[in-house]
Amino acid sequence: MPTLFRILVVLAVLGGLGYAALWALATRVEPQERELSFTVAPEKIGK
């Protein structure tokens, strides 16, 4: 039973670290805006 508890604690800590990393990326990093333009071939429009 102690081994099961230990692996659950390790998985919970790793999950928490992953969640914290995703939260930090979502709140701290701002995406750069840039202009985007491309041409579409006329053959692709009618389908």
C-alpha positions in Angstrom: 0.0 0.0 0.0 2.8 2.5 0.7 4.0 2.0 -2.9 0.6 2.8 -4.3 0.4 5.9 -2.2 3.8 7.0 -3.3 3.1 6.7 -7.0 -0.2 8.5 -6.6 1.6 11.4 -4.9 4.3 11.5 -7.6 1.6 11.5 -10.3 -0.3 14.3 -8.5 2.8 16.4 -8.2 3.7 15.9 -11.8 0.1 16.8 -12.8 0.3 19.9 -10.7 3.5 21.0 -12.2 2.1 20.5 -15.7 -1.0 22.4 -14.8 1.1 25.2 -13.4 3.2 25.4 -16.5 0.1 25.6 -18.8 -1.4 28.3 -16.5 1.8 30.3 -16.6 1.9 30.1 -20.4 -1.7 31.1 -20.8 -1.5 34.1 -18.4 2.0 35.4 -18.9 2.7 35.0 -22.6 1.0 37.4 -25.1 0.8 36.3 -28.7 2.3 38.6 -31.3 -0.2 39.9 -33.8 0.9 40.0 -37.4 -0.7 40.4 -40.8 -1.6 37.3 -42.7 -2.5 37.1 -46.3 -2.4 34.3 -48.9 -3.9 33.5 -52.2 -6.3 30.7 -52.8 -6.3 28.9 -56.1 -9.6 29.3 -58.0 -9.9 25.5 -58.3 -10.2 25.3 -54.5 -13.0 27.9 -54.1 -15.8 26.0 -55.9 -15.5 22.7 -54.1 
